[in-house]
Amino acid sequence: MDAHGIEFEFQVPIELIPAHKINNEKVYRATVRVDFVIKVDDKIIYMDTKGYPTPLSRFKYKLLGWVKTQEEANFEIVWLKTKTAVLEFVNKLKKEDE
């Protein structure tokens, strides 16, 4: 998608832990669904909009940071709480891109 001149993907599921077995019992994969994945120049931004993150969502984003550290060199994880904060962030990205 493209909005405000910024290309992004919406509601992207990202695998944190693959499915595996422990003592012959299947353990399902663990994922996190990121609200927006934004590609700006050579950087990938994982952006989520959570007014009040839960302990589980905080843990998943810590794990996401670790997973992406193993896979990518240039990324950023951003949590924004309000629509105003999202608009300010988008405007900042647009100015950087000019």
Secondary structure, DSSP 8 states (H G I E B T S, - for coil): -EETTEEEEEEEEEEEE--EEETTEEE--EEEEEEEEEEETTEEEEEEE-SS--HHHHHHHHHHHHHHHHH-SSEEEEEE-SHHHHHHHHHHHHHHH-
